[in-house]
Amino acid sequence: GNWKQDTYRSTCFLYHEKKCIICDEDIIVEVHHYDEDNTNNNPGNLIPLCPTHHKYWHSGHRHLIEKQVDKYREDFIRG
């Protein structure tokens, strides 16, 4: 079918649990590119977010989740 083995989504969920880091939604999970460069598929750049929280990031509501996203990424990079 249309499934590709090596995509940013498969990379993300290989390294991160498939759930939103803000609310633990695990049914519909999107992948946010932290640096907003959709060609940078380094696992440290991929953040699992539900559609709602992904919209928060790309709207005027980013401030509501920014600290949590930044901390999640920092913790992931530190290992």
For each residue, the residues with C-beta under 8 A, 3 or more apart:
1:
2:
3:
4: 7 10
5: 10
6: 10 11
7: 4 10 11 41
8: 11 12 31 33 38 41 46
9: 12 13 31
10: 4 5 6 7 13 14
11: 6 7 8 14 15 41 43 46
12: 8 9 15 16 31 43 46 47 48
13: 9 10 16 17 18 29 48
14: 10 11 43
15: 11 12 43 46 76
16: 12 13 21 43 46 47 48 76
17: 13 48
18: 13 26 29 48
19: 24 25 26 29 48
20: 23 24 25 26 29 48 49 50 53
21: 16 47 48 49 68 69 72
22: 49 50 53 65 68 69
23: 20 50 52 53
24: 19 20
25: 19 20 28 29 50 52
26: 18 19 20 29
27:
28: 25 50 51
29: 13 18 19 20 25 26 48 49 50
30: 48 49 50 51 54
31: 8 9 12 46 47 48 49
32: 46 47 48 49 54 57 69
33: 8 36 37 38 40 41 45 46 47
34: 44 45 46 47 69 73
35: 40 45
36: 33
37: 33 40 45
38: 8 33
39:
40: 33 35 37 45
41: 7 8 11 33 45 46
42: 45 46
43: 11 12 14 15 16 46 76
44: 34 73 76 77
45: 33 34 35 37 40 41 42
46: 8 11 12 15 16 31 32 33 34 41 42 43
47: 12 16 21 31 32 33 34 69 72 73
48: 12 13 16 17 18 19 20 21 29 30 31 32
49: 20 21 22 29 30 31 32 53 54 57 69
50: 20 22 23 25 28 29 30 53 54
51: 28 30 54 55
52: 23 25 55 56
53: 20 22 23 49 50 56 57 65
54: 30 32 49 50 51 57 58
55: 51 52 58 59 61
56: 52 53 59 61 62 64 65
57: 32 49 53 54 62 65 66 69
58: 54 55 62
59: 55 56 62
60:
61: 55 56 64 65
62: 56 57 58 59 65 66
63: 66
64: 56 61
65: 22 53 56 57 61 62 68 69
66: 57 62 63 69 70
67: 70 71
68: 21 22 65 71 72
69: 21 22 32 34 47 49 57 65 66 72 73
70: 66 67 73 74
71: 67 68 74 75
72: 21 47 68 69 75 76
73: 34 44 47 69 70 76 77
74: 70 71 77 78
75: 71 72 78
76: 15 16 43 44 72 73 79
77: 44 73 74
78: 74 75
79: 76
